[in-house]
Amino acid sequence: MSTPHGNPPRHPDHAERKRIALALQGGGMHGAFTWGVLDRLLEDGRLEIEGVSATSAGAMNAAVLAYGLMLDGDEGARRALHEFWHAVSQSAERYNPLRWTPWLKGTHSFGLDHSSLYAFADMVLRIFSPYQFNPQNVNPLREVLESQVDFAELRRRCPIHLYLCATNVETGKIRLFSGESLSADAVLASACVPTLFQAVTIDGEHYWDGGYMGNPAIYPLIYHCSTRDVAIVHINPLIRRGVPTTTADILNRINEISFNSSLMREMRAIAFVTDLISQGKIDRGEMKEMLIHSIRADDAMCALSAASKYNADWGFLRELFDRGRHEAENWLLHHYRDIGERSSIDIRREFL
């Protein structure tokens, strides 16, 4: 599969192949950044992905990744991810959320430029609920998912430990979909932004975006994967300098902090156990010492508006893809040797 980077040479088959688990955050169309990260990691050829825990857009990437791996290994996963995101972009051209109801059909004639149009969409979604502006519960992502992934086959032959996170609307508890519960509904539940989509109902329970309770959840990777290494692919910036002063910026930062809060708590627990092990208070055979890695581009993500999470234009998605590949390349260059040996970030400095 060709890339705009001239296909960096794949490492030879005899190169050491290290096992790793991935934790993929959500963030709307900013999930194309994660697509770029995955593309570069798969292209490199030195990593064996044992498990993935993912939320929202991360859940979409994870389901497509697993399906592509099932069909044709690393190259199959790269093709599947490319085809998925291209299909998302094409679908967005047909199903603009601003035009899901008759009274919004004329918004394109208001003289708004491209960025203003997405900002306008963000404003509309904060005033009207999806039960008002989308009473038919149209979700074009369902059509894309079902055309790209055979979930029945994925349930039967999933090649990795796969966990998709959603939030139970009524109980506030996290729900992990895996194994026999993997489905298009499970992915849509994980990605159900409540201001954009009606709650997804599965087995009589109602679900919203998993980011509220696990963005993403790390613990299933600790419990069910043999590897100690978890690489977190961040979408929501951990650090955003300056105090937001506009309503849109304030709400955006509240959302970022909320969607990082569950990850912060899990990192605190991991750091606590790591300290106990390093101090000899717990035997290394009794507890699992996790090695945490981080792939992110906070500066680039901070430069994007919250409204751009709705932007599925192919050119914008490719820009995010390129940035993801760049960050993954840097991480491989500087931290591949850390896998299996040590965390490549200071957990206390980054998360506590």
C-alpha positions as CSV (number, residue, x, y, z in Angstrom):
1,M,0.0,0.0,0.0
2,S,1.5,3.3,-1.0
3,T,1.8,6.3,1.3
4,P,2.9,9.9,0.7
5,H,6.0,9.1,2.7
6,G,7.5,6.8,0.1
7,N,7.0,3.6,2.0
8,P,9.8,3.5,4.7
9,P,11.4,0.1,4.3
10,R,9.7,-2.7,6.2
11,H,12.1,-4.4,8.6
12,P,13.1,-7.9,7.5
13,D,11.1,-10.9,8.7
14,H,13.8,-12.1,11.0
15,A,13.8,-8.8,12.9
16,E,12.7,-9.2,16.5
17,R,8.9,-9.0,16.7
18,K,7.7,-7.6,20.0
19,R,4.3,-8.1,21.5
20,I,2.3,-5.0,22.5
21,A,-1.2,-3.9,23.4
22,L,-2.8,-0.7,22.2
23,A,-5.2,1.7,23.9
24,L,-7.0,3.9,21.4
25,Q,-8.8,7.1,22.5
26,G,-11.9,8.6,20.8
27,G,-12.2,12.0,19.3
28,G,-14.6,12.1,16.3
29,M,-12.9,12.6,12.9
30,H,-9.7,13.3,14.8
31,G,-9.5,9.6,15.0
32,A,-7.8,9.8,11.5
33,F,-4.7,10.6,13.5
34,T,-4.9,7.2,15.1
35,W,-5.4,5.7,11.6
36,G,-2.0,7.2,10.7
37,V,-0.4,5.8,13.8
38,L,-1.7,2.3,13.2
39,D,-0.7,2.5,9.5
40,R,3.0,3.2,10.4
41,L,3.1,0.6,13.3
42,L,1.7,-2.0,10.9
43,E,4.1,-1.0,8.1
44,D,7.1,-1.3,10.4
45,G,6.6,-5.0,10.9
46,R,8.3,-5.4,14.2
47,L,5.2,-5.3,16.4
48,E,2.7,-8.0,17.2
49,I,-0.5,-6.5,18.4
50,E,-1.9,-8.8,21.1
51,G,-4.9,-6.7,22.2
52,V,-6.7,-3.4,21.8
53,S,-8.9,-1.5,24.1
54,A,-10.7,1.4,22.4
55,T,-13.4,4.0,22.6
56,S,-15.5,5.9,20.2
57,A,-13.5,6.7,17.0
58,G,-10.8,4.4,18.6
59,A,-13.4,1.6,18.6
60,M,-14.0,2.1,14.9
61,N,-10.3,2.0,14.2
62,A,-9.9,-1.1,16.5
63,A,-12.8,-3.1,14.9
64,V,-11.5,-2.4,11.3
65,L,-7.9,-3.1,12.4
66,A,-9.0,-6.5,13.9
67,Y,-11.0,-7.4,10.8
68,G,-8.1,-6.5,8.4
69,L,-5.6,-8.5,10.5
70,M,-8.0,-11.4,10.3
71,L,-8.2,-11.2,6.5
72,D,-4.6,-10.6,5.6
73,G,-2.3,-9.7,8.5
74,D,-0.6,-6.4,8.8
75,E,-1.1,-5.4,5.1
76,G,-4.7,-6.4,5.3
77,A,-5.2,-4.2,8.3
78,R,-3.6,-1.2,6.5
79,R,-5.9,-1.7,3.5
80,A,-9.0,-2.1,5.6
81,L,-8.3,1.1,7.6
82,H,-7.7,3.1,4.4
83,E,-10.9,1.8,2.8
84,F,-12.8,2.5,6.0
85,W,-11.7,6.1,6.4
86,H,-12.3,6.8,2.7
87,A,-15.8,5.4,3.0
88,V,-16.4,7.6,6.0
89,S,-15.4,10.7,4.0
90,Q,-17.6,9.7,1.1
91,S,-20.5,9.0,3.4
92,A,-20.1,12.4,5.0
93,E,-20.6,14.0,1.5
94,R,-24.0,12.3,1.3
95,Y,-25.1,12.6,4.9
96,N,-24.3,16.1,6.2
97,P,-25.7,16.2,9.7
98,L,-26.7,19.9,9.1
99,R,-29.1,18.6,6.5
100,W,-30.8,15.7,8.3
101,T,-33.9,17.8,8.9
102,P,-35.7,19.9,6.4
103,W,-35.3,23.2,8.3
104,L,-31.5,22.9,8.1
105,K,-31.3,22.2,4.4
106,G,-30.5,25.7,3.5
107,T,-27.6,26.3,5.8
108,H,-25.1,25.9,3.0
109,S,-26.5,29.1,1.5
110,F,-25.9,31.3,4.5
111,G,-22.5,32.4,3.2
112,L,-20.5,30.5,5.8
113,D,-17.0,29.4,5.0
114,H,-15.9,25.9,5.6
115,S,-14.6,26.2,9.2
116,S,-17.6,28.4,10.2
117,L,-20.0,25.8,8.9
118,Y,-18.6,23.2,11.3
119,A,-18.7,25.7,14.1
120,F,-22.3,26.4,13.3
121,A,-23.0,22.6,13.4
122,D,-21.4,22.5,16.8
123,M,-23.7,25.3,18.0
124,V,-26.8,23.6,16.6
125,L,-25.9,20.3,18.3
126,R,-25.7,22.1,21.7
127,I,-29.2,23.6,21.3
128,F,-31.2,20.8,19.8
129,S,-31.1,17.1,20.9
130,P,-30.7,14.3,18.3
131,Y,-34.3,13.3,19.2
132,Q,-35.4,16.6,17.8
133,F,-33.1,17.3,14.8
134,N,-32.8,13.6,13.8
135,P,-36.1,11.9,14.8
136,Q,-35.5,9.0,12.3
137,N,-32.2,8.2,14.1
138,V,-30.2,8.3,10.9
139,N,-26.6,7.2,11.6
140,P,-24.6,6.9,8.4
141,L,-21.7,5.3,10.3
142,R,-23.8,2.1,10.6
143,E,-23.9,1.8,6.8
144,V,-20.1,2.3,6.6
145,L,-19.3,-0.1,9.4
146,E,-21.5,-2.9,8.1
147,S,-20.2,-2.5,4.5
148,Q,-16.5,-2.6,5.7
149,V,-16.6,-5.2,8.5
150,D,-18.3,-8.7,8.6
151,F,-19.0,-8.7,12.3
152,A,-20.3,-12.3,12.3
153,E,-16.9,-13.5,10.9
154,L,-15.0,-11.2,13.3
155,R,-16.8,-12.7,16.3
156,R,-15.8,-16.1,15.0
157,R,-12.2,-15.5,14.1
158,C,-11.0,-12.2,15.9
159,P,-7.2,-12.5,15.9
160,I,-6.6,-10.2,18.9
161,H,-8.1,-9.5,22.3
162,L,-10.5,-6.7,21.4
163,Y,-12.4,-4.5,23.9
164,L,-14.8,-1.7,22.9
165,C,-15.9,0.7,25.7
166,A,-19.3,2.2,26.1
167,T,-21.1,4.0,29.0
168,N,-24.4,2.7,30.3
169,V,-26.7,5.8,30.3
170,E,-28.8,4.7,33.3
171,T,-26.2,3.2,35.6
172,G,-23.2,5.2,34.5
173,K,-21.1,2.0,34.5
174,I,-18.6,1.1,31.8
175,R,-19.5,-1.8,29.4
176,L,-16.8,-3.7,27.6
177,F,-17.9,-5.3,24.4
178,S,-15.8,-8.3,23.3
179,G,-16.0,-11.8,21.9
180,E,-19.6,-12.7,21.1
181,S,-20.8,-9.2,21.9
182,L,-18.8,-7.6,19.1
183,S,-21.2,-6.0,16.6
184,A,-21.8,-2.8,14.6
185,D,-24.2,-1.8,17.5
186,A,-21.3,-2.2,19.9
187,V,-19.1,0.1,17.9
188,L,-21.9,2.6,17.5
189,A,-22.6,2.5,21.2
190,S,-18.9,3.2,22.0
191,A,-19.1,6.2,19.6
192,C,-22.5,7.5,20.6
193,V,-21.9,11.2,21.2
194,P,-25.2,12.0,23.0
195,T,-25.5,15.5,21.4
196,L,-25.2,13.9,18.0
197,F,-26.9,10.5,18.1
198,Q,-29.7,8.9,20.0
199,A,-28.6,6.4,22.6
200,V,-27.8,2.9,21.2
201,T,-29.9,0.1,22.7
202,I,-28.4,-3.3,23.1
203,D,-30.2,-6.1,25.0
204,G,-32.5,-3.6,26.6
205,E,-29.7,-1.4,27.9
206,H,-28.9,2.1,26.6
207,Y,-25.4,3.3,25.8
208,W,-23.6,6.5,25.2
209,D,-20.0,7.2,24.2
210,G,-17.5,5.1,26.2
211,G,-15.2,8.2,26.7
212,Y,-17.2,9.2,29.8
213,M,-16.1,6.1,31.7
214,G,-13.1,4.7,29.8
215,N,-11.1,6.6,27.2
216,P,-10.0,4.0,26.8
217,A,-10.1,1.4,29.6
218,I,-6.6,0.0,30.3
219,Y,-7.6,-2.8,32.8
220,P,-8.8,-5.4,30.3
221,L,-5.4,-5.3,28.7
222,I,-3.8,-5.8,32.1
223,Y,-6.1,-8.8,32.9
224,H,-6.2,-10.5,29.5
225,C,-3.0,-9.8,27.6
226,S,0.3,-11.5,28.3
227,T,2.3,-8.5,27.3
228,R,3.1,-5.8,29.9
229,D,3.5,-3.1,27.3
230,V,0.5,-0.8,26.5
231,A,0.9,2.0,24.0
232,I,-1.8,4.7,24.4
233,V,-2.7,6.6,21.2
234,H,-4.0,10.0,22.5
235,I,-6.6,12.2,20.7
236,N,-7.6,14.5,23.5
237,P,-4.7,16.7,24.6
238,L,-3.6,16.2,28.2
239,I,-2.2,19.7,28.4
240,R,-3.7,22.8,26.9
241,R,-1.9,26.0,27.9
242,G,-3.9,29.1,28.8
243,V,-7.4,29.6,30.3
244,P,-10.2,29.4,27.8
245,T,-12.5,32.4,27.8
246,T,-15.1,31.8,25.0
247,T,-18.1,29.5,25.6
248,A,-16.9,27.1,22.9
249,D,-13.4,26.9,24.2
250,I,-14.6,26.4,27.8
251,L,-16.9,23.6,26.8
252,N,-14.1,22.0,24.7
253,R,-11.7,22.0,27.6
254,I,-14.3,20.6,29.9
255,N,-14.8,17.8,27.4
256,E,-11.1,17.1,27.1
257,I,-10.6,17.0,30.9
258,S,-13.7,14.7,31.3
259,F,-12.6,12.3,28.6
260,N,-9.1,12.1,30.1
261,S,-10.3,11.6,33.7
262,S,-10.8,7.9,33.6
263,L,-7.4,7.4,32.0
264,M,-5.8,9.6,34.7
265,R,-7.3,7.4,37.4
266,E,-6.1,4.2,35.9
267,M,-2.6,5.6,35.5
268,R,-2.6,6.6,39.2
269,A,-3.4,2.9,40.0
270,I,-0.7,1.6,37.7
271,A,1.8,4.0,39.2
272,F,0.8,2.9,42.7
273,V,1.4,-0.8,41.9
274,T,4.7,0.0,40.1
275,D,6.0,1.8,43.2
276,L,5.0,-1.1,45.5
277,I,6.9,-3.5,43.2
278,S,10.0,-1.3,42.9
279,Q,10.1,-0.8,46.7
280,G,9.9,-4.6,47.2
281,K,6.6,-4.4,49.1
282,I,4.9,-6.7,46.5
283,D,6.6,-9.6,44.8
284,R,6.9,-9.2,41.1
285,G,5.2,-12.6,40.7
286,E,2.1,-11.4,42.5
287,M,1.3,-8.3,40.5
288,K,1.9,-7.3,36.9
289,E,4.2,-4.4,36.4
290,M,2.9,-2.5,33.4
291,L,5.1,-0.7,30.9
292,I,3.3,2.4,29.5
293,H,4.0,4.2,26.2
294,S,2.4,7.2,24.7
295,I,1.9,8.4,21.1
296,R,0.4,11.8,20.8
297,A,0.6,15.2,19.3
298,D,-0.8,17.6,21.8
299,D,0.4,20.8,20.0
300,A,-1.2,19.7,16.8
301,M,-4.5,18.6,18.4
302,C,-4.7,21.8,20.5
303,A,-4.5,23.8,17.2
304,L,-7.7,22.1,16.0
305,S,-11.1,23.4,16.8
306,A,-13.6,21.3,18.6
307,A,-15.9,21.7,15.6
308,S,-13.3,20.1,13.4
309,K,-14.2,16.7,15.0
310,Y,-17.1,16.7,12.6
311,N,-14.9,17.4,9.5
312,A,-14.7,14.3,7.4
313,D,-13.3,16.0,4.3
314,W,-10.8,13.7,2.7
315,G,-8.0,16.3,2.6
316,F,-8.4,17.0,6.4
317,L,-8.4,13.3,7.2
318,R,-5.3,12.8,5.2
319,E,-3.5,15.6,7.1
320,L,-4.4,13.9,10.4
321,F,-3.3,10.6,8.9
322,D,0.1,12.0,7.9
323,R,0.6,13.5,11.4
324,G,-0.2,10.2,13.0
325,R,2.3,8.4,10.8
326,H,4.9,11.1,11.7
327,E,4.4,10.7,15.5
328,A,4.4,6.9,15.2
329,E,7.7,7.0,13.2
330,N,9.2,9.2,16.0
331,W,8.0,6.8,18.7
332,L,9.4,3.8,16.9
333,L,12.8,5.6,16.3
334,H,13.2,6.6,20.0
335,H,11.3,4.0,22.0
336,Y,11.1,0.6,20.1
337,R,14.0,-0.6,22.3
338,D,12.0,0.3,25.4
339,I,9.3,-2.3,24.6
340,G,9.6,-5.1,27.1
341,E,12.2,-3.2,29.1
342,R,10.7,0.0,30.6
343,S,8.0,2.6,30.3
344,S,8.9,5.2,27.7
345,I,7.1,7.9,29.6
346,D,7.3,9.1,33.2
347,I,3.8,8.1,34.4
348,R,3.9,10.4,37.5
349,R,5.0,13.4,35.5
350,E,2.6,12.9,32.7
351,F,-0.5,11.8,34.5
352,L,-0.4,12.5,38.3
